[in-house]
């Protein structure tokens, strides 16, 4: 346990970290102008999609919650809510360590794209998220010892580029573009004034556990070992321990099936006129009972709760973990009382 007591949590990462309406990601960027990132790459397609479909992506009609790729808040915002911490979340769904558009100095661009036919966009990578954040946060906030910067999971480098991003062998992992970009991410944060002892890295999150990844053309045994090799290198990049999110994914996957609450990606693509029917089908396909995956690629609210709890246990002072446990117990009791009424 790192025994930290931050007041501000700053997040970067992908869809497993994005804050939806509460963050600066896909939905949070709709009304903003960023001179460092071309609007035609992301904001303009998202604005056209919103206008034509009458709903922001990811669509709430399909069950995604408040712009999050889940059926509830993502774990960073659960931490903020439970512990009374300020959270500033710049994570973007679909992010790689560095998008191939507007590549900052020192990075290797790794392309990723999302959206529907005619509305394809290229989300900011972590490199571009840091530049976005540099325009939002004051110097004093970066330098504040009560600020904790968390570079969350970034698995899309592997999803979109495979071994080209992380290497094919254990020996190639250390020299891979993924590791090179992670080193540059740390350098950029330090240049902004962040103390290296207030940076937490995550690395790869146990992608082999995701139902959607299991259906893709990956050698899952290779993927598991190569992720571990990447994460071992990341362990040495900053003084604080790495956030071992993959342990939560793997532990929960052993306890639960790979069943998803809603199979949403098989419904895509679709036109604006088809959204109501797709929403009906998504509701009909909804599975009963607990599941750790909301859709084929994203954690459910249940798993986000586990992630929040595990992060608190690994990094926050014992008194804060106790507060978290009491908050969970209180919320559970309130839920039980509500069901009885």
Secondary structure, 3 states (H helix, E strand, C coil): CCCECCCEEEEECCCCCCCHHHCCCCHHHCCCCCCCCCHHHCHHHHHHHHHHHCCCCCCHHHCCCCCCCCCCCCHHHHHHHHHCCEEEECCCCCCCCCCCCCCCCCCCCCCCCECCCCCCECCCCHHHHHHHHHCCCCHHHHHCCCEEEEECCCCHHHHHHCHHHHCCCHHHHCCCHHHHHHHHHHHHHHHCCCCHHHEEECCCCCHHHCHHHHCCCCCHHHHHHHHHHHHHHHCCCCCCCCCCHHHHHHHHHHHCCCCECCCCHHHCCCCHHHHHHHHHHHHHCCCCCCCCECCCCCECHHHHHHHHHHHHHHHECHHHHHHHHHHHHHHHHHHHHHHHC
